Amino acid sequence: PNFEQPLELQTFNLYHTSHWIIKPATLRYTCSFVELVAQDAETQFPCWFVSHAWQEAVCRFVACLRQHAELRNALGLAYWVCAY
C-alpha cells in the first residue's frame, strides 16, 4: 500500500485490504478471515473459487461478484476468494 496517499473507495484494493483489515484481524485471533466472518460451518463451504488481480479496486471486484451471482443464480452462496 502507498502510505503517502489518502485511501479512497475507488482505489482501495486487496493490498490495502490485506494490510489494514485481514492481517491485523487474523493475527489477533490466530485464525483465517473466513472464520471471523462466517456465521457457521455450512456458510463457509464455497460454491465458487475466485482469484483476481490484487491491484483492482475492491468495489469493482465486488460488483463483478454480484453480476456473476446474478447470472449464475448464486445470490447468497459462498465464494472462496484467494485473499480472504
C-alpha positions in Angstrom: 0.0 0.0 0.0 1.0 3.5 -0.7 1.2 5.1 2.8 1.7 8.6 1.4 -1.7 8.8 -0.3 -5.1 9.0 1.4 -7.3 5.9 1.0 -10.2 6.3 -1.4 -13.0 3.9 -2.1 -12.4 3.9 -5.8 -8.7 2.9 -5.4 -8.9 0.8 -2.2 -7.6 -2.6 -3.4 -6.7 -6.0 -2.0 -3.2 -4.9 -1.0 -4.9 -2.3 1.3 -7.5 -4.8 2.5 -4.8 -7.3 3.4 -2.6 -4.8 5.1 -5.3 -2.8 7.0 -8.0 -5.4 7.7 -7.2 -9.1 7.0 -3.7 -9.4 8.5 -4.4 -7.5 11.7 -7.7 -9.3 12.3 -6.4 -12.8 11.7 -3.2 -12.2 13.6 -5.2 -11.0 16.7 -7.4 -14.1 16.7 -4.9 -16.6 15.1 -7.4 -17.8 12.5 -8.4 -17.4 8.9 -10.5 -14.5 7.7 -13.5 -16.7 6.9 -13.5 -17.9 10.5 -14.1 -14.3 11.6 -16.9 -13.5 9.2 -18.8 -16.8 8.5 -21.8 -17.5 10.7 -21.3 -21.3 10.8 -19.5 -24.1 9.0 -22.2 -24.5 6.4 -21.8 -20.9 5.2 -18.1 -21.4 4.9 -18.5 -24.1 2.2 -17.7 -22.3 -1.1 -19.6 -22.9 -4.3 -17.1 -20.8 -6.4 -13.4 -20.1 -6.2 -12.3 -16.6 -7.3 -8.8 -15.3 -8.0 -8.1 -11.9 -9.3 -5.5 -9.1 -9.6 -4.9 -7.5 -6.2 -4.5 -4.0 -7.7 -8.1 -4.0 -8.8 -10.3 -1.8 -6.6 -12.4 -3.9 -4.1 -15.6 -2.1 -5.1 -15.1 -3.1 -8.8 -14.3 -6.7 -7.7 -17.5 -6.9 -5.6 -19.5 -5.5 -8.5 -18.2 -8.3 -10.7 -19.1 -10.9 -8.0 -22.6 -9.5 -7.7 -23.0 -9.7 -11.5 -21.7 -13.3 -11.5 -24.0 -14.3 -8.7 -27.0 -12.9 -10.6 -26.1 -14.6 -13.9 -25.5 -17.9 -12.2 -28.5 -17.7 -9.8 -26.0 -17.9 -6.9 -27.2 -15.0 -4.8 -26.5 -15.9 -1.1 -24.0 -18.6 -1.9 -20.4 -18.5 -0.7 -17.4 -17.6 -2.7 -13.8 -18.6 -1.8 -11.7 -15.6 -2.7 -7.9 -16.2 -2.9 -7.1 -13.5 -0.3 -9.9 -13.9 2.2 
